[in-house]
């Protein structure tokens, strides 16, 4: 899967569905459901069908989706969810705690 396609897909979902911006699991599930053909088609799939597609590399890679979401939000603050600021505000404390 080329990076530009992954970027385009993740950007589309982050733009159209703000509730996905703070939850990688929801983002991933929504993208994969879309790859199955949408919500109704997704209902026809079995767990085995899903695992088969995943093992064959027919679905976008979960780590690629997460990394692209992270990069897009780093570059464009309008794509960040409300939890982003909360996590960033705790960053300094976590770094201090790790140095101890």
Residue frames as qw, qx, qy, qz and C-alpha x, y, z in Angstrom:
[[0.000, 0.892, 0.452, 0.000, 0.00, 0.00, 0.00],
 [0.433, 0.421, -0.032, 0.796, 1.50, 3.30, -0.97],
 [0.247, -0.302, -0.473, 0.790, 1.82, 6.03, 1.64],
 [0.164, -0.003, -0.149, -0.975, -0.15, 8.60, -0.32],
 [0.511, -0.319, -0.652, -0.461, -3.19, 6.30, -0.44],
 [0.504, -0.405, -0.663, 0.378, -3.01, 5.64, 3.31],
 [0.160, -0.182, -0.207, 0.948, -2.57, 9.36, 3.95],
 [0.294, -0.158, -0.388, -0.859, -5.55, 10.23, 1.76],
 [0.556, -0.394, -0.702, -0.206, -7.80, 7.69, 3.47],
 [0.454, -0.389, -0.557, 0.576, -6.80, 8.63, 7.03],
 [0.052, -0.076, -0.019, 0.996, -7.10, 12.35, 6.23],
 [0.383, -0.288, -0.536, -0.695, -10.59, 11.81, 4.79],
 [0.580, -0.468, -0.667, 0.006, -11.82, 10.00, 7.89],
 [0.387, -0.318, -0.400, 0.767, -10.26, 12.45, 10.34],
 [0.058, -0.031, -0.159, -0.985, -11.82, 15.34, 8.44],
 [0.479, -0.279, -0.522, -0.648, -15.30, 13.89, 8.00],
 [0.756, -0.459, -0.456, -0.102, -15.56, 12.13, 11.37],
 [0.001, -0.716, 0.422, -0.556, -14.11, 14.21, 14.23],
 [0.797, -0.464, 0.225, -0.314, -15.10, 11.57, 16.81],
 [0.968, 0.136, -0.088, 0.193, -12.37, 9.32, 15.35],
 [0.308, 0.807, -0.319, 0.391, -9.56, 11.78, 16.11],
 [0.297, -0.630, 0.581, -0.421, -8.88, 10.57, 19.66],
 [0.796, -0.145, 0.536, -0.243, -9.55, 6.87, 19.28],
 [0.120, 0.469, -0.779, -0.399, -7.30, 4.74, 17.09],
 [0.281, 0.124, 0.949, -0.063, -9.48, 1.67, 17.61],
 [0.443, 0.661, 0.458, -0.397, -12.56, 3.46, 16.28],
 [0.261, 0.730, -0.376, -0.508, -10.55, 4.95, 13.42],
 [0.059, -0.304, 0.919, 0.244, -9.16, 1.55, 12.47],
 [0.356, 0.323, 0.859, -0.177, -12.54, -0.20, 12.72],
 [0.415, 0.736, 0.220, -0.487, -14.20, 2.50, 10.62],
 [0.206, 0.640, -0.577, -0.463, -11.53, 2.37, 7.91],
 [0.130, -0.118, 0.976, 0.131, -11.63, -1.43, 7.78],
 [0.421, 0.493, 0.685, -0.333, -15.45, -1.44, 7.67],
 [0.386, 0.751, -0.108, -0.525, -15.21, 0.94, 4.73],
 [0.078, 0.476, -0.806, -0.343, -12.73, -1.40, 3.03],
 [0.312, 0.157, 0.933, -0.089, -15.25, -4.26, 3.45],
 [0.005, -0.377, -0.666, -0.643, -17.76, -2.17, 1.51],
 [0.322, -0.435, -0.003, -0.841, -19.54, -0.26, 4.26],
 [0.411, -0.239, 0.618, -0.626, -21.58, -0.99, 7.35],
 [0.862, 0.129, 0.123, -0.475, -24.13, -3.28, 5.69],
 [0.769, 0.424, -0.478, 0.001, -21.53, -5.33, 3.79],
 [0.058, 0.504, -0.729, 0.459, -19.44, -5.56, 6.95],
 [0.681, -0.185, 0.438, -0.557, -22.29, -7.37, 8.69],
 [0.924, 0.269, -0.149, -0.226, -21.98, -10.17, 6.12],
 [0.435, 0.569, -0.658, 0.231, -18.33, -10.88, 6.99],
 [0.884, -0.402, -0.234, 0.042, -17.30, -13.60, 9.38],
 [0.454, -0.807, 0.350, 0.141, -14.39, -13.35, 11.79],
 [0.773, -0.062, 0.507, 0.375, -12.61, -15.89, 9.62],
 [0.516, 0.727, 0.294, 0.347, -13.12, -13.74, 6.49],
 [0.122, -0.981, 0.130, -0.083, -11.70, -10.77, 8.35],
 [0.631, -0.582, 0.466, 0.215, -8.67, -12.72, 9.56],
 [0.762, 0.266, 0.464, 0.365, -8.09, -14.11, 6.10],
 [0.341, 0.879, 0.134, 0.306, -8.11, -10.62, 4.54],
 [0.340, -0.904, 0.258, -0.006, -5.87, -9.29, 7.29],
 [0.747, -0.349, 0.493, 0.278, -3.34, -12.11, 6.89],
 [0.677, 0.429, 0.429, 0.418, -3.23, -11.61, 3.11],
 [0.296, -0.293, 0.061, 0.907, -2.52, -7.90, 3.50],
 [0.095, 0.533, 0.648, 0.537, -5.79, -6.93, 1.84],
 [0.267, -0.901, -0.343, -0.008, -6.58, -4.36, 4.53],
 [0.163, 0.824, -0.280, 0.465, -4.69, -1.20, 5.38],
 [0.614, 0.020, -0.617, 0.492, -2.04, -1.95, 7.98],
 [0.449, -0.805, -0.388, 0.019, -3.15, -0.95, 11.47],
 [0.571, -0.486, -0.016, 0.661, 0.24, 0.50, 12.40],
 [0.302, 0.219, 0.376, 0.849, 0.36, 2.53, 9.18],
 [0.202, -0.747, -0.481, -0.412, -3.05, 3.98, 9.98],
 [0.554, -0.747, -0.246, 0.274, -1.98, 4.89, 13.52],
 [0.543, -0.263, 0.148, 0.784, 1.31, 6.44, 12.39],
 [0.169, 0.414, 0.441, 0.778, -0.39, 8.42, 9.63],
 [0.329, -0.822, -0.429, -0.177, -3.02, 9.71, 12.06],
 [0.595, -0.622, -0.098, 0.500, -0.26, 10.78, 14.41],
 [0.445, -0.029, 0.297, 0.845, 1.72, 12.51, 11.64],
 [0.013, 0.610, 0.499, 0.615, -1.33, 14.29, 10.22],
 [0.424, -0.839, -0.340, -0.013, -2.32, 15.57, 13.67],
 [0.597, -0.429, 0.026, 0.677, 1.24, 16.70, 14.34],
 [0.309, 0.112, 0.388, 0.861, 1.23, 18.73, 11.12],
 [0.230, -0.419, -0.389, -0.788, -2.36, 20.01, 11.31],
 [0.045, 0.020, 0.702, -0.711, -3.82, 21.00, 14.66],
 [0.580, 0.054, -0.056, -0.811, -7.32, 21.20, 13.14],
 [0.734, 0.054, -0.628, -0.253, -7.26, 17.38, 12.90],
 [0.201, 0.144, -0.809, 0.533, -6.55, 16.93, 16.61],
 [0.491, -0.559, -0.629, -0.226, -9.25, 15.74, 18.95],
 [0.372, -0.823, 0.053, -0.427, -10.08, 17.28, 22.32],
 [0.881, -0.452, 0.038, 0.133, -7.91, 14.75, 24.17],
 [0.709, 0.454, -0.117, 0.527, -4.77, 15.87, 22.35],
 [0.017, -0.751, 0.239, -0.616, -4.29, 18.94, 24.53],
 [0.773, -0.557, 0.156, -0.259, -4.89, 16.86, 27.67],
 [0.959, 0.000, 0.009, 0.285, -2.23, 14.35, 26.67],
 [0.511, 0.584, -0.141, 0.615, 0.26, 17.07, 25.73],
 [0.301, -0.790, 0.191, -0.500, -0.23, 18.87, 29.04],
 [0.871, -0.446, 0.197, -0.065, 0.85, 15.69, 30.86],
 [0.827, 0.460, -0.194, 0.258, 3.90, 15.17, 28.65],
 [0.144, 0.723, -0.458, 0.497, 6.33, 17.27, 30.74],
 [0.644, -0.492, 0.427, -0.400, 5.36, 15.47, 33.95],
 [0.992, 0.082, 0.090, -0.020, 5.79, 12.05, 32.36],
 [0.637, 0.597, -0.314, 0.374, 9.24, 13.03, 31.05],
 [0.170, -0.681, 0.498, -0.509, 10.26, 14.23, 34.53],
 [0.844, -0.292, 0.324, -0.313, 8.95, 11.03, 36.10],
 [0.947, 0.295, -0.077, 0.098, 10.89, 8.91, 33.62],
 [0.381, 0.691, -0.429, 0.439, 14.14, 10.67, 34.48],
 [0.534, -0.629, 0.387, -0.413, 13.79, 9.74, 38.16]]
